Every structure is written in C-alpha cells, then in structure tokens.
Amino acid sequence: MKKFNELKIKNEILQALEFEKFEQMTTIQSLCLKDILEKKDVIVKSKTGSGKTLCFALPLANEVKNKPMVIQSLILAPTRELANQISLEIKKVLRFIPNIKVLSLCGGTPFKPQVASLEVGAHIVVGTVGRILQHIHETKIDFSSVNSFVLDEADKMLDMGFYEDIVKIAEYIPQKRQTLLFSATYEKEIEELSSKLLDKPLFIENVETHKQESITQKFYETNEDRKVDDLLRVISHYKMKTILIFCNTKAMCEDLSTQLWNRGVESLTLHSDLDQRERDETVILFSNGSLPILIATDIVSRGIDIDNIDFVINFNIARDETIHTHRIGRTARGEKKGIAVTLYDKDEYYKVKPINEKFPDIEFCDVLEYEDSSYKPRAEYKTLLITGGKKHKLRKGDILGALTAGEGLDKDLIGNITILDFVSFVAVKNEVLDDRLLKLGKIKIKKKLFKLIEK
C-alpha cells in the first residue's frame, strides 16, 4: 500500500493527513502500518527521519476513545525534545478528533503543573523515562488502562542506561497490551529488551536505511593544531549553509563555538546544561534558518527533528559505530540527500576502522587539497519573537495575516511560524525585514497589541 486512504482508519484522521499534506506513505510506513493497526507487537528498525513517528501516532489516534478520560497509550522517548515533538505529531493527527488530551511528561520542566494536569486526566502520555518513574513513585499515576506501549528510539534509551527503568515502568502497565519498539539499530541489548516486553513480535526493517545514495560520507585526517581551520576549509569547499556539528562533551561544544565566533562564524550550542527554554529557542532559531551552525552533544542529538540539515560534521569522532549511525542520521531525512563529514586524528584510526567496516563506501579525502576560502555561512532569516502564543488563542494564520495584510510583508518571504504556549517565533527573510516594524516593537494580531522582538 502506498496511500493512507487504503488503510482502515477514521475519516477524521484521513482529513488531518490531507490537511498536513501527507499524501503518500514513506517506505517504513507502507511496511508496518497495516500490522500495527491490526494490534500486533512490532519491532521497527529504521533511521530517524524516515517517517516512523506516524507509524505509531496514526494507530494510537485511530484507537483512542475520549470517554472515559484514562491513559490509554504511553510513549517513552530518550529526550524531552523528542517527547515534545512526538506530542505535536500526535496532536496533528488528532486535529479533527475532539476532546482527546495528549500530555507530555518530561524532566527539565516544572513537576507541579504536570501533577495538576494529571489530576484532570489524559488519554495519551508521552514522556521521558526518569520523569515517568517520578510520577509512578510520587503521584501514583494510573497506567492500568494502557493498551498501547511505545518505545521510540529504544537504542538511544539503552545507550543512556535506561534498561532497568524501562522494564520497571512496564511492570505498571497491563500485560495484555500492544507493544511497539522503534530503533535505528538492532543490537543485543535491544533484542533482550524486546524479548522481555513484546509478545511474538514482527520484525520490520527499512532496508533503505543509510544507503550510500542518500548519505555521502567523507572522512578527513587532521590534527588538533589545525582542526578548526580544517573544519572551515571543508565548510568553505562545500559552501555549506545548514550545518549540525557534533562534539563529544559540553566543554568541547562551547570551546568550538567560541573559536568559530572569533573567526567571524556564527554558531550556537545545544547540550544538557541549557534549560528547556534555551534549548527550545536554540532549536527554533536553527530550524528557522536564523542560525547556520548548531553544535551539539550526543545526549540531545536525537531529540532534534529538523528536515533541512544538509551537512552533519563530526568534529569529534563518535566513540563507536552505533553513535556514528545516529549522528549521520540527522541529515538525509525522509527522501532527501545529505553529506556527513568526520574529522579524525591519525591516533584515532582504531575508531575509524569499525565505522568503515559498517559503511564500506566512506570516501577518505585530503582536506589540504581544498583552497582556503573566505566563505562563511550566513543566516538567511531573522527570527522575530511575538509575546503571544497558544494561551492567547493565536494561530499561524493569525500571525501570517498580521504580517502580510496588516504590515505589508510578502507571504513568500515569511518562513517558519512556531507557536508555543506564551510566545511565538516567526522567520522572516533578512533582506525584507521591515526596520519600521522592529522600531515600532509591537504588532497587532486579532485586534490586540503584542511585543515584537528580534532574536
């Protein structure tokens, strides 16, 4: 099957898919949706960005009942960013099905508001392992009505040491349930976890994962003395515009960002020391095109769901081939293509060898062949913050209308619009950003004035 209307799903879901312009299934969706809709336990091996979230969001939306208000589905994710993105995707599928509450329970955000929200009730819960366990122990969260249990990016959760915690959470869920496990890799620990939690599961693999035609990998030998200069040579050679760079530690991220700024190259960092607001804002600026380079650690790398990353660079080589696979999967999302670059010292060849065995098509190149260039990546958009959001009943159409009809900006020159609870972010092309609008510092939306701030 290639089209969603061939599936046995509610008309309201088909309407939501049409609204979101989801017409054709991705490869992994066509392989597993029918079996998941038939309530089978399924293990799905597929890279991030292949459309796997819809593989469980759609069946959960198709099964959920608005009465009684009890938790019917629990989804575990490795990071709060990914959990929040999953919540948004499920809400999109539920757009035309009223009175269904999707609740995100993640660490790094206040606990008491979550407790208050749980007292009202929820139908679908998406959360991180640590925070779900906290609710089990402190709020006695009731999972007795859960009939669907989803582990998304299970390999990452196991990398983070959550094996025992996941098994513990499963003890609070009825044994008679559907369990779905999604993973980019299928290592021994994943096999052990699935044997504990799943009942006679189907194993479905997207064999197109990381094919050479979707991700071109290039490795460059360098040394610490010239590493930043070599990084800039590679960026200049490919005229890179949207770049995600991986470092192994928070300190390395900050150090690299400082060195790039000193050379006139804009960048921001993303790691676990940032609070949730800072992390959200950084990801929004990067996805808006207001920031050409994002430097991240592995702990948050799989929580960012951005489609337009053309280049991934491993400034520090990953400690093993599994983490390397996760990193390069941030480019070539869906059906797109991308380039993954890895810089390594000759003393690190012992790390290169197992990666090369897994990816035999790696191209080993000489960075010194590239002419040094004055090219520096520049942001194409400015991002504006509006001091109003979902709690103010603002929608994308309201903001777009205020900027076009109200302020005279061309619709084609306005990029992403992201609406959070209390603020919204709008990307506007650099060359058309109206200085008068910024000097005014205010914008009228739905007959109400909101502050307007350039980020």
C-alpha positions in Angstrom: 0.0 0.0 0.0 1.2 3.5 -0.8 -1.7 5.8 0.1 -3.2 6.4 3.5 -6.8 6.0 2.2 -6.1 2.4 1.6 -5.8 1.8 5.4 -8.8 1.1 7.7 -8.6 4.3 9.6 -11.1 7.0 10.6 -12.2 9.7 8.1 -11.1 12.4 10.6 -7.6 11.0 10.5 -7.5 11.0 6.7 -8.8 14.6 6.8 -5.9 15.5 9.2 -3.3 13.8 7.0 -4.7 15.7 4.0 -4.5 18.9 6.0 -0.9 18.3 6.8 -0.2 17.4 3.1 0.7 13.8 3.9 -0.3 12.0 0.7 2.0 9.1 0.1 3.3 6.8 2.8 7.1 6.6 3.3 8.7 3.3 2.9 8.6 2.3 6.6 5.0 3.5 6.9 4.0 1.3 4.0 5.8 -1.7 5.6 4.4 -1.6 9.1 1.2 0.5 9.4 -1.1 -2.3 8.4 0.3 -4.7 11.0 0.3 -2.1 13.7 -3.3 -1.2 13.0 -4.1 -4.9 13.5 -2.7 -4.6 17.0 0.3 -6.8 16.5 3.5 -6.3 18.5 6.1 -4.9 16.2 9.9 -4.1 16.2 10.7 -1.5 13.6 14.3 -0.9 12.6 14.5 2.4 10.6 16.6 5.5 10.7 15.4 8.7 12.3 13.6 10.9 9.7 12.0 8.0 7.8 8.5 8.9 9.0 8.4 6.4 11.9 6.6 8.7 14.3 3.4 8.4 12.2 3.8 4.6 12.3 2.6 4.8 15.9 0.8 8.2 16.1 -1.7 7.2 13.5 -2.8 3.8 15.1 -2.9 5.4 18.5 -5.2 8.2 17.2 -7.3 5.6 15.5 -7.9 3.6 18.7 -8.2 6.3 21.4 -11.6 6.9 23.0 -12.5 10.2 24.6 -14.6 8.5 27.3 -13.6 7.7 30.0 -10.6 10.0 30.4 -8.0 7.4 31.3 -4.5 6.9 30.0 -4.8 4.5 27.0 -1.3 4.9 25.4 2.2 5.5 26.9 5.1 6.5 24.7 8.6 6.7 26.1 11.3 8.8 24.4 15.0 9.4 25.2 14.9 13.2 25.4 12.3 15.9 26.2 12.8 17.4 22.8 11.8 14.2 21.1 8.9 13.7 23.5 7.6 17.1 22.8 7.9 16.6 19.1 6.0 13.3 19.3 3.2 15.0 21.2 2.9 17.6 18.5 2.8 15.0 15.8 0.1 13.1 17.6 -1.9 16.3 18.0 -1.7 16.9 14.3 -3.2 13.5 13.5 -5.9 14.2 16.1 -6.7 17.6 14.7 -10.3 16.7 13.7 -11.0 14.3 16.6 -12.2 16.5 19.5 -11.7 16.1 23.3 -8.6 14.0 23.2 -5.8 15.1 25.6 -2.2 14.4 24.8 0.1 15.1 27.8 3.9 15.4 27.7 5.7 14.5 31.0 9.4 15.3 30.7 12.2 16.2 33.0 13.7 19.7 32.9 10.2 21.2 33.3 8.3 22.1 36.5 6.7 19.0 38.2 3.7 20.6 39.9 1.9 21.7 36.7 2.2 18.2 35.4 0.7 16.9 38.6 -2.2 19.3 38.3 -2.7 18.3 34.6 -2.7 14.6 35.5 -5.4 15.3 38.1 -7.7 16.5 35.3 -6.8 13.4 33.3 -5.2 12.4 29.9 -5.7 9.9 27.1 -2.2 9.7 25.7 1.0 10.3 27.7 4.4 10.9 26.1 7.3 11.1 28.4 11.0 10.6 29.3 11.9 7.6 31.4 13.1 9.5 34.5 10.0 11.7 34.8 7.6 8.9 34.2 9.2 6.9 37.0 9.0 10.0 39.2 5.2 10.2 38.6 4.9 6.5 39.3 6.5 6.9 42.7 5.2 10.3 43.7 1.8 10.8 42.0 0.8 7.2 41.7 0.0 7.8 38.0 -2.6 5.2 36.8 -1.5 3.1 33.8 -4.0 0.3 34.4 -6.0 1.3 31.3 -3.0 1.4 28.9 -3.4 -0.8 25.9 -0.5 0.6 23.7 3.1 0.9 24.9 5.6 2.5 22.6 9.4 2.7 22.9 10.7 5.3 20.5 14.4 5.4 19.7 14.9 2.5 22.1 18.5 2.1 21.3 19.2 5.6 22.5 17.4 5.0 25.7 19.5 1.9 26.3 22.7 3.9 25.5 21.6 6.2 28.3 21.4 3.3 30.7 17.6 3.1 31.0 17.2 -0.7 30.5 16.1 -1.5 34.1 14.0 1.6 34.3 12.1 0.7 31.2 11.4 -2.8 32.5 10.3 -1.3 35.8 7.8 1.1 34.0 6.4 -1.9 32.0 5.5 -3.6 35.3 2.9 -0.9 35.9 1.2 -1.5 32.5 -1.2 -4.3 31.9 0.5 -7.4 30.3 -2.4 -7.6 27.8 -1.4 -4.7 25.5 0.2 -3.9 22.2 3.9 -3.0 22.5 5.9 -1.3 19.7 9.6 -0.8 19.7 11.4 1.6 17.3 15.2 1.7 16.9 17.7 2.9 14.3 19.9 -0.1 15.2 19.3 -3.6 16.5 22.0 -4.6 19.0 22.0 -7.4 21.5 20.5 -5.3 24.3 17.6 -4.3 22.1 17.0 -8.0 21.4 17.0 -8.7 25.1 14.6 -5.9 25.9 12.2 -6.9 23.1 12.1 -10.5 24.4 11.1 -9.2 27.8 8.4 -6.7 26.7 7.0 -7.9 23.4 4.8 -10.8 22.6 5.7 -12.7 19.4 6.7 -9.5 17.6 7.1 -9.0 13.9 10.5 -7.6 12.9 10.2 -5.0 10.2 13.3 -3.3 8.8 13.6 -0.4 6.3 16.5 -1.8 4.2 17.0 1.7 2.7 18.4 2.9 6.0 21.6 4.9 5.3 22.0 3.9 1.7 25.0 5.5 0.1 22.8 7.4 -2.4 21.1 9.2 0.5 24.1 10.0 2.7 27.6 10.6 1.3 30.3 10.1 4.0 33.6 11.8 3.8 36.5 11.3 6.3 39.4 13.7 6.7 42.6 13.1 8.7 43.6 16.2 10.7 45.3 17.1 14.0 44.4 19.3 17.0 46.6 22.2 15.9 44.8 22.8 12.7 41.4 21.1 13.3 39.3 24.3 13.4 41.0 25.6 10.3 40.4 22.3 8.5 36.7 22.4 9.6 36.4 25.8 8.0 38.2 24.5 4.8 35.5 21.8 4.5 32.7 24.2 5.1 34.1 26.6 2.5 34.7 23.8 0.0 31.0 22.7 0.0 29.6 26.2 0.6 27.7 24.8 3.5 24.6 26.6 4.7 22.9 24.5 7.3 25.4 22.6 9.5 25.0 20.4 12.5 28.3 19.7 14.3 28.8 17.0 16.9 31.3 17.3 19.8 31.8 14.7 22.5 31.4 16.9 25.5 29.6 20.2 26.6 33.0 21.9 27.1 34.1 20.9 23.6 30.9 22.4 22.2 31.4 25.7 24.0 35.1 25.9 23.0 34.4 25.2 19.4 31.6 27.8 19.3 34.0 30.4 20.8 36.7 29.6 18.3 34.2 29.9 15.4 32.8 33.3 16.7 36.4 34.5 16.9 36.8 33.7 13.2 33.6 35.5 12.4 31.4 32.4 12.0 28.0 32.4 13.9 27.0 29.4 15.9 25.1 28.3 18.9 25.4 25.2 21.2 22.9 22.7 22.3 23.6 20.5 25.4 22.2 19.3 28.7 23.4 22.3 30.7 20.8 24.5 28.9 17.4 24.8 30.4 14.3 23.9 28.5 13.5 27.4 27.3 17.1 27.9 26.0 17.0 24.5 24.2 13.7 25.2 22.6 14.7 28.6 21.4 18.1 27.3 20.0 16.4 24.6 18.0 13.8 27.1 16.7 16.5 29.5 15.6 18.4 26.7 13.8 15.3 25.3 12.1 14.2 28.8 11.1 17.4 29.4 9.2 18.4 32.2 11.6 21.5 30.2 12.7 23.8 28.5 10.2 25.7 26.2 12.6 24.4 24.3 15.6 27.0 22.5 17.8 25.5 19.6 19.9 26.4 16.7 22.1 25.0 13.2 21.6 22.7 13.4 24.5 20.4 15.9 22.7 21.2 14.9 19.2 18.3 12.6 18.7 15.7 15.0 20.1 16.0 17.5 17.3 13.7 16.8 14.4 14.8 19.2 11.6 14.3 18.3 8.0 16.6 20.7 6.3 20.1 19.8 7.7 22.2 19.3 4.6 25.5 18.6 6.4 26.5 16.8 9.5 30.0 17.2 10.8 31.7 15.0 13.4 34.2 17.4 14.9 35.0 14.7 17.4 34.7 11.2 16.1 32.0 9.1 17.8 33.1 6.6 20.3 31.5 3.7 18.3 29.8 2.9 15.1 26.3 2.9 16.7 26.6 6.5 17.9 28.1 7.4 14.5 25.0 5.9 12.8 22.7 8.0 15.0 24.7 11.2 14.2 24.7 10.9 10.4 21.0 10.1 10.5 20.3 13.7 11.3 20.9 14.5 7.6 19.2 12.9 4.6 15.8 13.0 6.4 12.9 11.3 4.6 13.8 11.1 0.9 16.4 13.8 0.9 20.2 13.5 0.5 23.0 14.8 2.7 26.7 14.8 3.4 28.3 13.6 6.6 31.8 14.7 7.3 34.1 13.2 10.0 37.4 14.8 11.2 39.8 12.4 12.9 43.4 12.3 14.2 45.6 9.5 12.9 45.8 8.2 16.5 42.0 7.7 16.4 42.1 5.3 13.5 41.1 2.5 15.8 37.7 4.3 16.0 37.5 4.8 12.2 38.1 1.1 11.3 34.8 -0.4 12.8 32.8 2.5 11.3 34.4 1.9 7.9 33.5 -1.8 8.2 29.9 -0.9 8.7 29.9 1.8 6.0 32.4 0.5 3.3 31.5 3.3 0.9 33.2 6.0 3.1 35.4 8.4 1.0 38.7 9.3 2.6 39.7 12.7 1.4 42.6 15.1 1.9 41.4 18.4 3.4 44.6 20.1 2.5 43.7 19.9 -1.2 40.9 22.4 -0.6 41.8 26.0 -1.1 41.4 28.2 1.9 38.4 30.4 1.3 36.8 33.5 2.9 33.4 31.9 2.5 31.4 32.0 5.8 27.9 30.6 6.2 25.3 33.2 6.9 21.8 33.0 8.2 19.1 33.6 5.5 16.4 34.6 8.0 15.9 36.7 11.1 13.6 35.3 13.8 11.1 37.5 15.5 9.6 36.7 18.9 6.0 37.7 19.5 4.8 37.8 23.1 1.7 35.8 22.5 1.1 32.1 21.9 -1.4 29.3 22.2 -2.7 30.6 25.6 -3.6 33.8 23.8 -5.6 31.8 21.2 -3.1 32.7 18.4 -2.8 30.5 15.3 -0.4 30.5 12.4 -3.0 32.1 10.1 -3.5 35.0 12.6 0.2 35.8 12.7 0.6 35.4 8.9 -2.3 37.7 8.3 -1.0 40.3 10.7 2.4 40.3 8.9 1.0 40.3 5.3 -2.3 42.2 5.3 -1.5 44.2 8.4 2.2 45.1 7.8 2.5 44.6 4.1 5.2 41.8 4.1 5.2 39.4 1.1 3.9 36.0 2.1 6.7 34.2 0.2 9.3 35.9 2.3 8.0 34.6 5.6 9.4 31.3 6.8 8.5 29.0 9.7 6.0 30.1 12.3 6.3 28.3 15.6 3.7 28.9 18.3 4.4 27.9 21.9 2.2 28.4 25.0 3.1 32.0 25.7 5.3 33.2 22.8 5.6 32.7 19.1 8.6 32.7 16.7 8.4 33.9 13.0 11.2 33.6 10.5 11.5 36.5 8.0 14.0 36.8 5.2 16.9 39.1 6.1 16.6 41.3 3.0 12.9 42.2 3.5 12.8 42.6 7.3 11.0 45.9 7.8 13.1 48.0 10.2 10.0 50.1 10.9 8.3 47.1 12.2 11.1 46.4 14.6 11.5 50.0 15.7 7.8 50.0 16.5 8.4 47.0 18.7 4.7 46.0 18.5 2.4 44.1 16.2 -1.4 44.0 16.2 -2.9 40.5 16.0 -6.7 39.9 16.4 -7.1 43.5 17.5 -4.6 43.1 20.3 -1.1 44.5 20.5 1.8 42.2 21.2 5.5 43.0 21.7 7.8 42.2 18.8 11.5 41.4 19.5 14.3 40.3 17.1 16.2 37.3 18.4 
